[in-house]
Amino acid sequence: MNQLRHQLGTNQYPMKHKSKVPSIFLKFHVFVEKQLSSKILALQTDWGGEFRHLLPILEKFGILFGHPCPYTHQQQRRFERKHRHIIDLSLTLLAQAIMPLKFWWDACSASLPSCPTTGTTVLIVDNIVSITYTHIVQPITATMSQSLLHTSTNIHSMQTRSKSGIYKPKVYTTVVALLDHFQEPSSVQQALQLPHWKMAMEVKYSTLVRNGTWQLVPKIEGMHIVQNKWIFKTELKTLGSISYFLGFEAFRDSSGLYLNQAKYISNLLVKKNMVHVKPSSTPMTIGKKLALEDSAPFPNVTLYRSTIGVLQYLTLTRSDISFSVNKLSQFLKAPTQHHWSACKRLLRYVSGTHTLGLSFRPTARFTLEGFLDADWVCNVDERRSTTGYCVFLGGNLVTWSSCKQQVVARSNTESEYWALASVTMELIWIKSLLDEL
């Protein structure tokens, strides 16, 4: 990575084919020498095939080359965040201006000056090369011109305010709480009975028809029908201190902040008709391992998949069910009766522990700690082990994971080493993130 006065900047170059990487890098090399009066000392990329053609060029100019370890994108942390920021901001500009995707490069060019000046590498994603280098960045501002941002394909004879160049800026507010009056409907039938929801549905449907989102065709025998559903969103307002947001309940007192999903769990149990079930003391049956074909197939596959989906969202505050949800998620393709029984047992456990969640307390001990465990050969079908770890920052739980290992461990010790490697990568990534703050 070329360091110059400890400042970071970014250049972007569009391209259609990855084979253009060497020629684009040469342009960038000339730019750095002529405009910045500096030399590129080192370059870091991933180990993609397109970058291997740069090796002769780098050797010619005496530029050091490095790449991260396989499957460790955390080592590309600055570029990964920068690239994601540019893409998200560009797509937002296109959507806000109602512009087609053919203007993607204009959006990327306009979004770059408003992004934070951070980056480290040369990397290709799709047809964009983002080259980040280090130099003094002068404070500049640049946006798309009004004619470009508000270009419309509307050729109707009516002269609207937008055609006349009159625009009203949109104001966005932060969501911190919801009132019962704004509760989302649980079904289309319920939404149709509410005038404001029905009007919103009609407006959305009219927009989809006007934009030609779909095309009706005759049904042919054997054709797979793609299902769809309405997704309801609530208009949100600033109502004070945070108390409820996207299924999370927040409580704050002198000792710290507490998060749980008790209301989310209550709604889940109502939808699954398990409000009055007998609570279970454990999320899974001890000593019993699930397999792909351990019983008769479960007939309602959609019910199983939807239940696992809502349980996965619940793991955002419930690390105690991460292992169970991960295990049940491995049978989404063809669940059996035993899998559904295990899923209902997990719902019974959640029913009895719906008030559990996360707590964050202030502390003077700013220590990063990781704890891990491995379940050797817990997958009876693939003979793979499971890694589980949790990371604490200052005594507060900040991240956790339970996932199947990528290789088959030949001993319990080996599975423990794989788990140790996973939590070590997580600790290194969190430490590097904290160092940049």
N, C-alpha and C positions, 0 to 999 in steps of 0.2 A: 504494500500500500504506500503510495507516494504521500509523504507528509511535507507540507509547505506552510509554515507559520501557523500550524495547528488549526487551520480553518478548512471547512468542507464545502464542496459545491457539486453540482450535478449537470451533466450534459446528456441530451437524448438524441439518438439517431434512428430514423425509421428505416426499415428494410423489409423486403418480401421473402428473402431466403436466408437461411443460416449460413450459407456458403459465403455471404458477404462480410462475415466477421473480420477476416484479415484486412480487407480494404478499408473497412470502417475504423478499425483500430489504428491503421496508419494515418488516417485523417486526424484522429484524435491525438496521436503522437505529435504530429506537426503543429496542431493547435496549442498543445501544452508548451512546446518549445518556443513558438513564435509569439503567442499572446501572453503567456505567463512567465516567459523567460526562465523556465525550469526544466528539469529532467525527470522522467518517470523512472523511479528506482525499483518498484516492485508492483506486481499485478496479482490479484487473487480472484479466481472464478471457481465455479463448480467444475467437475471433471467431465463435462459434456463433450461429445465428439467434435462439435464445432470449434471448441476452444483449443483442441490439440493441434490444430493447424497453425496456431499462434506460436508454437514452440520455436520454430526456426527464426521467426521475426524477433522474438524476445531474446534469443541467444545472440542474434546479430547486434542488437542494441545494448546488450548487457543488462537486461531487465530481469530481475528475479521473479520466479513464478511459484505460486502456491495455490492449493485448493483444500477445501475442508475434508474431513473424514466422511466416508459414505454414510448416508442417512442421518447426518447431523447438520441440518439447515440452521441450527442455532448459531453456528460459527459464521454464518452469513447474515447475522442479525440486523446490521444497519441497512444493508441493501434490501433484505426481505421486507423490512418495515417501509423503506422508502418506496420500493416498487409497488407494494400494496396501497400505499397512500396515493401515489400518482394514478393508479388504475381506478381506485374508488372515486377519487375526485373527478377524473375525466368522465367516467360513466355518469356521475351526478350532474356534471355540466351538460352532457348530452340529453339526459332525461329532463332536466329543468328547462332547457331550450327547445325541447321536442324536435331534436335533430336526428337524422339517420346516422347509422354507424359509419358511413363513409367519411364522416368528419372526425374520426377517432384521433387522427394525428393532430388536428387543430386543437382538440380538447386537451390532449396530452401536453402540447406546447403551451397552452394557456394555463394549465394547472401547475406546471413546474415552478414558476416564480413564487407562487403562494405556498409551496411546500417548505417544510423546514430544511435547512441546508445540512443534510446529513447523508452519508453514503460511503461505500468503501470499494466497490468492485465493478467489474464488467460482467454482465450476465445477459442472457437472452431468454425472454419469455414470449412465446408466439412470434409476433413480427415486430417487436420493439427491442432495441438495444439501448440500455441505460448505462452510460459510462459515468462513474462518479470519480471525481478527482479532488485533490486538496489545494485550495488557493484562497486568497482573500476575496470574499464575496461582497460586492457593494450592495447596499440596500436598494432594491428595485421593486417595482410593482408593475404587473402587466396582466391584463385581462382580455378576453375576447371582445372584439368590437360589437357594438349593439346590433349592427346589421347582420353579423354572423351568428350571434347568440340567439337572435329572435327570427332567424330565417324560418319561414313556414311554407308548407306546401299547400296551404289553404288558398284556393283560387276563387272563392265565392265572391260575388259582386258586392256583398255587404262590406262597408268600410268600418272596421272595428277599431277600438283604441290601440290594440297591439299593432295593427297595420299602420297606424299613424305615428307609431313610435312612442306611445304613452304606456308606461308600465308602472304598476304599483308594487313596490317591494314587498316580499313575503316576510312575515314575522313568525319565527318559530319559538316555542316555549318549551321549557324543560318539564318533564313529568316527574312529579314527586309523590302524588297521592291520587287515589280514585275514590269517588263517592259511589254509594250503592245505586244512585240514579244512572250511572254510566256503566253498569255491569254489562258485559258482553252476552248476547243471546247464545243459548246452548244449541239451537237448531235453526234451520231456515224458516220453519213454520212459526217459531217464536219471533224471529226477526220481522217477518211479514206483518205481524200484528202491531208493530211499533212504527208510527208514521215516519220518524226520522231515519230509522234503519231501512225501511222500504224505499224511501226516496234515494238514499245512498246506493242501494242495490240497483235501482233503475238507472241512475246516472252512470254507474260502473258498467252495467250491461250495455247501455247505449254507446259508451266509449269503445267497448270491445267490438261491437258490431260495426261501428264507423271505421275502426282501424283495420277491419278484415282479419281479426285474430284467428278465426277458424273458417273452415269451409266444409259444409255439410255434404256428405257423399252417401250413396246407398249402402246399406249394411250387407256384407257378403258373409256367407256361411264360413265359420272358422276364423273370422276376423276378431282380433283382440281389442276390446273396447277400453280405452283409457278413461279412467274415472277422474272426476274433478269435484271440487267442493268450494263452498263460499268460506272466505276467511274474513272475520269481522274485526275491525279495528276501532278503538274508542278515541274520540277527540279528547286530548289531554290538556290540562291546565295546571298552572302553578298554584298549589294550595297550601304551601307552608313546608314544614319539615317533612322529610321523607318518612312514609309509614307503610306504603304498599306500592310495589312497582313490578309489573311483569310476573306476577305470581310470588314475589318475595315480600315478606313482611319484615319490617325493620323496627327495632326497639333500641332506644338510647337512654342511658342513665349515667350517673357519675362514674360507674365502674367500666363502661365501655359500650360497644355496639353489638347487637345481637340480630342475626338473620335466620329466618326459617321460612318454610313453605307450607304452613299449617292450612291456610285457606286453599292453596292449590291441591293439597292432599284431600281435603274435604270435598272439593268439586270432583276430583278424580274418583273417589269412592262412590259418590252419587251417580256418576255416569256409568260405573261398572256394577251398580246395584250391590255394593258391599259395605253399606253404611253400618249395618247391625251385625257384622260378622264378629266372631270371637277372636280377639287379638292373639298373635303368636309372639313368643318370647325371642325367637331367632328368625333371621331372614330366610334360612334354608335348612333343610333336614341334615343333621350331622351324620357323616359317614356314608351318605348316598350320593353317587356320582351319576350325572345325566349323560346320555349318549344319543346319537343321531336317531337310532331306531330302537328305542327301549320300550315302546308300547305302540298302541294303535294310533294312527294319525289323528290330529285334532282337526275337526271339520271346518271351524271358523278361523281361517288363517288371518283374515283381516283384523279380527278382534285381538288375536295374539300380538300382531305387529303393532297395532295402535297402542295397546297397553304397554308394551316395551318402550315405545317411543316416548310416552309421557313419563315413564319411570326414568328414562335417561335424563330428562330435564330435571328430575328431582335430585339426581346425583350432584347437582351444582352446589347444594348445601348439605347433602347427606353422604359423607364418605363411607358410612357404615354399610351402605347397600351397593357400593361400586362393584364389588366382586360378584354379587348375585346378579346384578343387571348385566354385567359383561358376560357372565356365563349364559344367561337366558338369551342374550342377543346373538349367540352363535347358532341358534336354531330357528332363525326367522324364515328360512326358506321352506322348511317342512317340519313344523312343530308337532309334537305328539301329545297324548293325553297326560303323560307324566310331566312334560314341560309346562303345560297349562296349570297343572296342579301346583307345581313349584312357583309359577307366577302368582297364583292366588294366595299361596302361603306368604309370599313377599308382600302382597297387598295387605294381608292380615297383620304382618309385622309393622308395616308403615302405619296402619290404622291405630295401633297401640302406642306408637312413638311419634305421632304427628307433630308434637311440639319441639322435637329435637332440631338442632340447627348448628350454626356457626356462631362463635363469640370472638370478638376482637377487643383485647384489653391493652391499654397503654402500658409500656414497659421501658425501662432504661437499659435492658439487656438486648441489644440489637444483634442477636446471634442467628445464623442460618444453620439449621439442623435437618438432617434427613434420616428417616427410618424405613427399613425395607423388610420384605419377606418374600419367599418363593414357595409355591405349591408344586412339588415335583410330580410330573406326569399326571396332572389332574384331568387332562383331556384324554379320555379312554379311546377316542377314535383316531386322533393324530399323534398321541403320545407326547404332546407338548406340555410344558409347564406354564404356570401363570406367575407373572411378576406383580407385586403390590408394594407401593411405597407412599409415603406422605412427607411433606416438607413443611417445617415450621420456621417462621421468621419472628424472632423476639418472643417465642412461646406461643404464637398464633398460627394456626393451620392456614396455609396459603395455597397449597396445591397438593393433589393426590392423584393416584392412577392405579388401575387394576386392568391388566391386559395380558393376552396370550403371547408367549415368547415366540420369536420368529424362527428359532431353530429347535431341534430336539436335543435336550440335555441328556447326557449319558449317565449322570449321577446327580444326587441332590446338591453336592458341592458346586457342580457346574451351573446348575440352575440358580444357585445363590449368587454366583459370580455374574451371571447375566443380569440379575436383578440389581446388583451393585453397580454395574455399568450404566443401567438405565437411570438410577437415581443420581449418579455422579454427573451425567450429562444434564439432568434437570438442575442440579445445584450450580453447575458451571454457568448455565444459561441465566439463571436468576441472579447470580453474582455479577455477571457481565452487564445485565440490565440495570442493576442497582448502581454499578460503577458509572453508568452513563447519565444517571439522573442528577 
